[in-house]
Amino acid sequence: MKDSKRLFDGALLSVALAAVLISVMAVIGMVTRPDTVVVAGGADDSGAQEVRAHISLSEFAIEGDLRVPPGDLVIELHNDGGIQHNLQFDGSEISPMVNSGDSLEFDIGNVQPGEYEIICAVPGHSAAGMTATLVVDPAATLEDAGAVHGGHDEDTDWAALDEMMLESIRKFPAETEGVGNQVLEPKIAADGTKEFELTAAITPWEVEPGRVVDAWTYNGIVPGPMIQLDVGDKVRVHIQNDLPMGTDIHWHGIRTPNDMDGVAPITQDLIRSGQDFTYEFVAEKPAVGMYHAHHHGHVQIPNGMFAVMFIGEMPLPRGQTISGTTIPEDLEIAQEFPMVLNDAGVIGFSLNGKSFPATAPIVVTEGDWILAHYYNEGLQIHPMHQHQFPQLVVAKDGIPLDNPYWADTVNVAPGERYSVLMHADTAGVWVWHCHILTHVERDEGMFGMVTAMVVQESDS
């Protein structure tokens, strides 16, 4: 208790010192920061021309004054989208986050003639289209606004956009190297413990045809290997860290002893580059869990270090009548599978580590019942919509619901798991996707968080 109090008192002192430092920095900023409330094309006391550019952020585009004269640049950012965005200038300075509908001034300072990349630095947003080039041209004036941008104008070739969309859809399903969620088979120790081997490393991963990224992986795949356990199993997971930085593993939704929770340096020492560590626990109760890095999780998880773990079987509402539909007493599940959602890092908008058209279709036979488990390992919420078959939500975060409910769209927030039961009673190809449309479509065509359920006709 004394050690805990000492740590707590030390933390309070650190917070107090940080507050004082922030106040001092704020005062310094008030004294030294040049006035940015200027008229575009004007000049400050030093004679440098001050330039004001109006930039609009939306899902997913950067538009506005992207051709400006040189000088002291102030970018007036406005978020015309529905979610938070920011702006990074030339790979360095990043603006504060801008809420939907809000505006702020982003003081860049003096810029010389040239071309500068500007992007939204929120993970996944630049890959979805939020990138542009700001041209600084001595011959430019702010009347040139909109001459260079990523949006649509009177010269847009709408017919070409039609064909790109159609062609992108025709490519489904496309083949790529690598398959995630592969079951990791254990070794059985003399005492019956199930032993699993993991290696964390940066490895090539083909997200969509021709787009190979340096993913952060477990055993070279995204999502990492699936671990399946029975209730009561003794578990031992050995991880070798071949990453360039330290790591750990948090067992999300899985009961473990405190020293196995995987949060360095609170519950364990950091597994530094080149080191290894062994996690040991008992699979106490049924779970639809996941495992992922916790150390620098903002880097390691979006870039691929996430995987699923099942313990036991999911209880299903056999024989129950829910909103007028009776679930068969003798219900048999034809397929059970995870659908891991991501929206950030080098992986970006994806289902099970792949972006459309490389996402795998779910192929079933007419009359089959399937059980899907949504896992959100991304940074945004995703409303998952199945085009034909209502989804019976039977569990949240692996916990069976006393009152299951039907939905055609299931909203899955970061860190959540939803388990849904579906009856594929109609033959055809039925699209299955996130219903935030910019997570599935761009001008170049369909991409990201889209797949399809292919229901084949029954022979009977």
C-alpha positions in Angstrom: 0.0 0.0 0.0 2.9 2.4 0.8 4.4 1.7 -2.6 1.0 2.3 -4.3 0.6 5.6 -2.4 4.1 6.7 -3.4 3.3 6.0 -7.1 0.0 7.8 -6.7 1.6 10.9 -5.1 4.3 10.8 -7.7 1.7 10.8 -10.5 -0.1 13.8 -8.9 3.2 15.7 -8.7 3.9 14.9 -12.4 0.4 16.1 -13.4 0.9 19.3 -11.4 4.3 20.0 -13.0 2.8 19.3 -16.4 0.0 21.8 -15.7 2.5 24.5 -14.8 4.6 23.8 -17.9 1.6 24.0 -20.1 0.6 27.3 -18.6 4.1 28.7 -19.1 4.1 27.5 -22.7 0.7 29.1 -23.3 2.0 32.4 -22.0 5.1 32.1 -24.2 2.9 31.3 -27.2 0.8 34.4 -26.5 3.9 36.5 -26.5 5.8 35.0 -29.5 3.1 33.7 -31.8 2.6 36.0 -34.7 -0.9 37.4 -35.3 -2.7 35.1 -37.8 -5.9 37.2 -38.2 -4.8 38.7 -41.5 -6.2 39.4 -44.9 -4.9 37.1 -47.7 -2.2 38.8 -49.7 -1.4 41.2 -46.9 1.9 41.7 -45.2 3.1 41.5 -41.6 5.7 43.9 -40.0 8.6 41.9 -41.5 7.2 42.4 -45.0 6.4 38.7 -45.6 3.2 38.1 -47.5 0.6 36.4 -45.5 -1.7 34.0 -47.3 -4.9 32.5 -46.1 -6.1 29.2 -47.8 -9.6 27.7 -47.2 -9.5 23.9 -47.0 -12.5 21.6 -46.6 -12.2 18.1 -45.1 -14.8 15.4 -45.7 -15.3 11.7 -46.1 -13.0 11.2 -47.8 -11.6 14.2 -49.7 -9.5 17.3 -49.2 -10.7 20.3 -51.3 -10.3 24.0 -51.5 -7.5 26.5 -52.1 -4.8 24.1 -53.2 -2.8 26.6 -55.3 -1.5 29.5 -53.4 1.2 32.2 -53.6 4.3 31.9 -51.3 4.3 33.6 -48.0 3.2 33.0 -44.4 0.5 30.4 -44.8 -2.5 30.1 -42.6 -4.9 27.3 -43.5 -8.5 27.8 -42.5 -9.7 24.2 -42.0 -13.4 23.4 -42.0 -14.8 19.9 -41.4 -17.6 19.3 -43.8 -17.7 15.6 -43.0 -19.5 13.6 -40.4 -16.5 12.4 -38.3 -13.3 14.0 -36.9 -10.5 14.9 -39.2 -7.1 16.7 -39.1 -4.5 17.9 -41.5 -0.8 17.0 -41.8 1.4 19.4 -43.9 4.3 17.9 -45.8 4.8 15.0 -43.5 5.5 17.0 -40.4 3.1 19.5 -38.7 -0.3 18.0 -37.8 -3.3 20.2 -36.9 -5.5 19.5 -33.9 -8.6 17.3 -34.6 -11.5 19.1 -36.1 -15.0 18.0 -35.1 -17.8 17.7 -37.6 -19.0 21.2 -38.6 -16.2 23.0 -36.8 -13.4 25.2 -38.1 -9.9 26.2 -36.9 -6.8 28.0 -38.1 -3.7 26.0 -38.9 -0.6 28.3 -38.9 2.0 26.7 -41.2 4.5 29.6 -41.3 6.6 30.6 -44.3 6.2 28.4 -47.4 8.4 28.7 -50.5 7.5 27.7 -54.1 7.0 24.0 -54.5 4.6 21.1 -54.1 3.6 19.9 -50.6 1.6 16.8 -49.7 -1.3 17.4 -47.4 -3.2 14.5 -45.9 -5.6 13.6 -43.1 -3.4 11.9 -40.5 -6.2 10.0 -38.9 -5.3 6.3 -39.6 -6.9 5.0 -42.7 -8.2 8.3 -44.0 -5.4 9.1 -46.4 -5.7 5.6 -47.9 -9.4 6.3 -48.4 -8.7 9.4 -50.5 -7.9 12.2 -48.0 -4.7 13.3 -49.7 -3.9 16.2 -52.0 -1.1 18.4 -53.2 -0.8 22.0 -52.2 1.0 23.9 -54.9 2.9 27.1 -53.9 3.3 29.1 -57.1 4.6 32.8 -57.3 2.1 33.3 -60.1 -0.8 32.1 -58.1 -3.5 34.1 -56.4 -6.3 32.9 -54.2 -8.6 33.4 -57.1 -7.1 30.2 -58.3 -8.9 28.3 -55.5 -10.1 24.9 -56.6 -7.9 24.7 -59.6 -6.1 21.8 -58.1 -8.2 19.5 -55.9 -9.5 16.0 -55.4 -13.3 16.7 -55.7 -15.7 16.8 -58.6 -16.1 19.7 -60.9 -17.6 20.6 -64.3 -14.9 18.5 -66.0 -15.7 15.3 -64.1 -16.2 12.3 -66.5 -19.2 10.7 -64.9 -19.3 7.9 -67.4 -15.8 6.9 -66.6 -16.7 6.8 -62.9 -19.5 4.5 -63.7 -17.2 2.1 -65.5 -14.6 2.1 -62.8 -17.2 1.2 -60.2 -18.6 -1.6 -62.3 -15.2 -3.0 -63.2 -14.1 -3.0 -59.5 -17.1 -5.1 -58.6 -16.6 -7.5 -61.5 -13.2 -8.4 -60.0 -14.8 -10.0 -56.9 -13.6 -12.3 -55.5 -10.0 -11.6 -56.4 -7.1 -13.8 -55.3 -4.3 -12.4 -53.1 -1.4 -14.0 -51.2 -2.1 -14.9 -47.6 -5.1 -16.0 -45.6 -5.8 -14.8 -42.0 -7.6 -16.5 -39.1 -5.9 -19.8 -39.7 -6.5 -22.1 -36.8 -3.3 -22.5 -34.6 -2.9 -26.1 -33.6 -1.4 -26.5 -30.1 1.2 -28.9 -28.8 -0.1 -30.9 -25.8 2.3 -30.9 -22.9 2.7 -33.9 -20.5 0.3 -32.2 -18.0 -2.3 -31.7 -20.7 -1.5 -27.9 -21.2 -2.2 -26.6 -24.7 0.9 -24.8 -25.9 0.8 -22.3 -28.7 3.7 -20.6 -30.5 3.5 -17.0 -31.8 6.1 -14.8 -33.5 5.6 -11.1 -33.8 7.2 -9.6 -36.9 6.8 -7.1 -39.7 6.0 -9.2 -42.8 4.6 -8.5 -46.3 0.8 -8.8 -46.6 -1.3 -8.4 -49.7 -4.4 -6.4 -48.7 -5.9 -6.2 -52.1 -4.6 -7.2 -55.6 -1.2 -5.6 -56.1 -1.2 -3.7 -52.8 1.4 -5.3 -50.6 2.1 -3.6 -47.2 4.6 -4.1 -44.4 2.1 -5.5 -41.8 2.8 -6.1 -38.1 1.8 -9.7 -37.7 1.5 -12.7 -35.6 2.9 -15.7 -37.5 2.9 -13.7 -40.7 -0.9 -13.4 -41.2 -3.6 -10.8 -40.7 -5.7 -11.5 -38.6 -3.3 -13.6 -36.6 -3.8 -17.3 -35.9 -7.2 -18.3 -34.4 -6.9 -20.0 -31.0 -9.7 -22.4 -30.1 -10.1 -23.7 -26.6 -12.4 -25.7 -24.4 -13.6 -24.5 -21.0 -11.1 -25.7 -18.4 -8.1 -25.9 -20.7 -4.7 -25.0 -19.3 -3.1 -22.6 -21.8 0.5 -21.6 -22.5 1.2 -19.1 -25.2 4.9 -18.4 -26.0 5.7 -15.3 -28.1 8.9 -14.5 -29.8 9.3 -10.7 -30.5 11.0 -10.1 -33.8 9.6 -6.6 -34.1 11.9 -3.6 -34.1 10.2 -2.4 -30.9 8.8 -3.9 -27.7 5.4 -5.6 -27.5 3.0 -7.5 -25.2 -0.3 -9.3 -25.6 -3.6 -8.3 -24.0 -6.3 -11.0 -23.9 -9.3 -8.9 -24.6 -12.5 -10.4 -23.1 -10.6 -13.4 -21.6 -10.3 -13.9 -17.9 -6.6 -14.2 -16.8 -4.5 -13.7 -13.7 -3.5 -10.1 -13.3 0.2 -10.8 -14.2 -1.0 -12.3 -17.5 -3.2 -9.4 -18.6 -0.5 -8.1 -21.0 0.0 -4.4 -20.1 3.7 -3.5 -19.8 5.0 -2.2 -17.4 1.9 -2.6 -15.1 1.4 -6.3 -15.2 4.6 -7.5 -16.8 8.0 -6.3 -18.2 8.0 -5.2 -21.8 8.9 -7.9 -24.3 11.7 -6.0 -26.0 12.9 -6.6 -29.5 14.6 -10.0 -29.7 13.1 -11.2 -26.4 10.4 -13.7 -25.7 7.7 -14.3 -23.0 5.2 -17.0 -22.0 1.6 -16.4 -21.0 -0.1 -19.0 -18.9 -3.8 -19.1 -17.8 -6.8 -21.4 -17.6 -9.7 -21.0 -20.0 -12.2 -20.5 -17.1 -15.4 -19.8 -19.0 -16.9 -19.5 -22.5 -15.7 -16.5 -24.4 -15.7 -14.8 -27.8 -12.4 -12.9 -27.2 -9.5 -11.5 -29.1 -5.8 -11.0 -28.5 -3.8 -8.1 -29.6 -0.8 -5.9 -28.7 -1.3 -3.3 -26.0 2.1 -1.6 -26.0 2.0 1.1 -28.7 -1.3 -0.4 -29.7 -2.1 2.7 -31.9 0.7 1.4 -34.2 0.7 -2.3 -33.8 -3.0 -3.1 -33.8 -4.2 -1.1 -36.8 -1.2 -2.4 -38.8 -2.2 -6.1 -38.2 -1.5 -7.4 -34.7 -4.9 -8.7 -33.8 -6.5 -12.1 -33.7 -9.4 -14.1 -32.3 -9.9 -16.6 -29.5 -12.9 -18.8 -28.9 -13.5 -20.7 -25.6 -16.2 -23.2 -25.6 -19.4 -23.0 -27.6 -21.9 -20.2 -28.0 -25.3 -21.0 -26.4 -28.0 -20.5 -29.0 -31.8 -19.8 -28.5 -32.9 -23.1 -29.9 -36.7 -23.5 -29.8 -37.3 -19.9 -28.9 -39.7 -17.6 -30.8 -38.3 -14.2 -31.3 -40.4 -11.5 -32.9 -42.5 -14.1 -34.5 -39.7 -16.3 -35.8 -39.1 -19.6 -34.2 -35.6 -20.9 -34.1 -35.5 -24.7 -34.8 -35.1 -26.9 -31.7 -32.7 -29.1 -33.7 -30.8 -26.1 -35.1 -27.5 -27.1 -36.7 -24.8 -24.5 -37.6 -23.4 -25.0 -41.2 -20.7 -22.4 -40.7 -19.3 -20.4 -37.8 -16.6 -17.8 -38.5 -15.2 -14.5 -37.3 -15.4 -11.2 -39.3 -12.7 -8.9 -38.1 -13.2 -5.3 -38.9 -10.4 -2.8 -39.4 -10.2 0.8 -40.7 -6.7 2.1 -40.0 -3.0 1.6 -40.4 -1.4 -0.1 -43.5 -4.3 -2.6 -43.5 -7.0 0.1 -43.7 -10.7 -0.5 -44.4 -10.9 -4.3 -44.4 -12.7 -7.5 -43.4 -10.4 -10.3 -42.1 -7.3 -8.4 -43.2 -8.4 -8.0 -46.9 -10.0 -5.1 -48.8 -12.6 -5.7 -51.5 -12.3 -7.3 -54.1 -10.0 -9.6 -52.2 -12.4 -10.2 -49.3 -13.5 -13.8 -49.1 -17.2 -14.6 -50.0 -19.2 -16.7 -47.6 -20.5 -19.7 -49.6 -23.4 -21.6 -48.1 -26.3 -23.7 -49.3 -29.9 -22.6 -49.3 -31.5 -23.4 -46.0 -28.2 -23.2 -44.0 -27.9 -21.4 -40.7 -24.7 -19.6 -40.0 -23.1 -18.0 -37.0 -20.9 -14.9 -37.5 -18.9 -13.1 -34.9 -18.1 -9.4 -35.6 -14.8 -8.2 -34.0 -14.0 -4.5 -34.3 -10.2 -4.0 -34.1 -10.4 -0.6 -35.8 -10.7 3.0 -34.6 -14.3 3.8 -35.8 -17.8 2.4 -35.4 -19.1 0.2 -38.3 -22.8 -0.6 -39.0 -22.6 -4.0 -40.6 -25.5 -4.6 -43.0 -26.5 -7.9 -44.7 -28.6 -7.3 -47.8 -31.1 -10.2 -47.5 -31.0 -12.0 -44.2 -32.0 -10.5 -40.9 -29.3 -10.9 -38.2 -30.4 -12.4 -34.9 -28.0 -10.8 -32.3 -27.5 -13.6 -29.8 -24.5 -12.3 -27.8 -22.5 -9.2 -27.2 -18.8 -9.4 -26.3 -19.3 -13.2 -26.0 -22.1 -12.8 -23.3 -25.3 -14.5 -24.4 -28.3 -12.1 -24.5 -31.4 -13.0 -22.4 -33.4 -11.3 -25.1 -31.9 -11.8 -28.5 -33.1 -9.4 -31.2 -33.4 -9.2 -35.0 -31.6 -6.4 -36.9 -30.6 -5.9 -40.5 -27.8 -3.6 -39.5 -25.6 -4.2 -36.4 -23.5 -1.3 -35.1 -20.1 -2.5 -33.9 -17.9 -0.1 -31.9 -14.2 -0.4 -31.5 -13.3 -3.3 -29.1 -16.8 -4.8 -29.3 -17.9 -8.3 -30.5 -21.4 -9.2 -31.7 -22.5 -12.7 -32.5 -25.3 -13.0 -35.1 -27.3 -15.9 -36.3 -28.6 -15.9 -39.9 -30.8 -18.2 -41.9 -29.7 -18.3 -45.6 -33.1 -19.3 -47.0 -32.9 -17.6 -50.4 -30.5 -18.5 -53.2 -28.4 -15.7 -54.8 -25.4 -13.4 -54.2 -26.2 -11.1 -51.3 -23.9 -8.2 -50.5 -22.6 -7.8 -47.0 -20.9 -4.5 -46.0 -20.3 -1.6 -43.6 -23.0 0.9 -44.2 -20.7 3.9 -43.8 -20.5 4.3 -47.6 -17.1 5.9 -47.7 -15.8 2.8 -46.1 -16.8 0.7 -49.1 -16.7 3.0 -52.1 -14.4 5.7 -53.7 -14.3 7.3 -57.1 -12.0 4.5 -58.4 -14.6 1.9 -57.4 -15.7 -0.4 -54.6 -13.1 -1.2 -52.0 -12.7 -1.9 -48.3 -15.3 -3.4 -46.0 -17.5 -5.4 -48.5 -18.0 -9.0 -49.1 -21.0 -11.2 -50.2 -22.9 -14.2 -49.0 -23.2 -16.7 -51.9 -26.2 -18.9 -51.3 -26.2 -21.9 -53.6 -29.5 -23.6 -54.5 -30.2 -26.7 -52.5 -30.4 -30.1 -54.4 -33.5 -31.1 -52.4 
